[in-house]
Amino acid sequence: MNMIVLTKGETKNIYFTGSESALLTNPYFLFIFTNRITQEVVKFVIANESLTLRYDTFLLDVNQYFEDSETGFWTYQIY
């Protein structure tokens, strides 16, 4: 499980290595974020935006996915 601090108005670069264990050529990834204090859960699916095979990346617009959520520490899992 990973942890990140999310603040409204920010855009975060998320780096991970999901494609190396994927069976599909261009997989989509399910992200499940859980707020450490409120236990609120936010889920969404994202495609890989990386131009390299070594890692996967995407830009997380905090306002887009967490507009009605608390600023703070979030744990996340990637499937």
C-alpha positions in Angstrom: 0.0 0.0 0.0 1.3 3.4 -0.9 0.6 6.8 0.7 0.4 10.3 -0.8 -0.6 13.8 0.4 -3.2 15.4 -1.8 -3.9 19.1 -1.8 -6.6 20.9 -3.7 -5.4 22.8 -6.7 -2.3 20.6 -7.3 -1.5 18.2 -10.0 0.6 15.2 -8.9 2.7 12.9 -11.1 2.1 9.3 -10.1 4.8 6.8 -11.0 4.3 3.0 -10.6 5.2 -0.3 -12.3 2.0 -1.9 -13.3 2.6 -2.8 -16.9 5.4 -5.2 -16.1 3.0 -7.7 -14.6 0.0 -6.9 -16.9 -1.1 -9.4 -19.5 -2.5 -6.7 -21.9 -0.5 -4.6 -24.2 -2.2 -1.3 -23.2 -3.8 -1.9 -19.8 -6.0 0.4 -17.8 -5.4 0.6 -14.0 -7.9 0.8 -11.2 -6.8 3.1 -8.4 -8.5 2.9 -5.0 -7.6 5.8 -2.7 -8.6 5.8 1.0 -8.4 8.9 3.2 -6.3 8.0 6.4 -8.6 10.1 8.7 -12.1 9.9 7.2 -11.8 6.5 5.5 -13.5 8.0 2.5 -12.8 5.9 -0.7 -12.3 7.3 -4.2 -12.0 4.9 -7.1 -11.2 5.6 -10.8 -9.6 4.0 -13.8 -6.6 5.5 -15.6 -4.6 4.6 -18.7 -0.8 4.6 -18.7 0.5 7.9 -20.1 4.2 6.9 -19.9 6.5 7.0 -22.9 9.0 4.5 -21.4 8.7 0.8 -20.7 10.5 1.0 -17.4 7.6 2.5 -15.5 4.0 3.8 -15.8 2.9 7.3 -15.0 -0.1 9.6 -15.2 -0.9 13.1 -14.0 -3.4 13.2 -11.2 -5.5 16.4 -11.2 -6.5 16.5 -7.5 -9.5 18.8 -8.1 -10.9 16.5 -10.9 -11.0 13.4 -8.7 -11.1 14.7 -5.2 -13.2 17.9 -5.5 -15.6 17.0 -2.7 -13.0 15.2 -0.6 -10.8 16.2 2.3 -7.2 17.4 1.8 -4.7 15.2 3.5 -3.0 11.8 3.6 -4.4 9.1 1.3 -3.3 5.5 0.9 -3.8 3.9 -2.5 -3.8 0.6 -4.2 -3.4 -0.1 -7.9 -5.0 -3.0 -9.7 
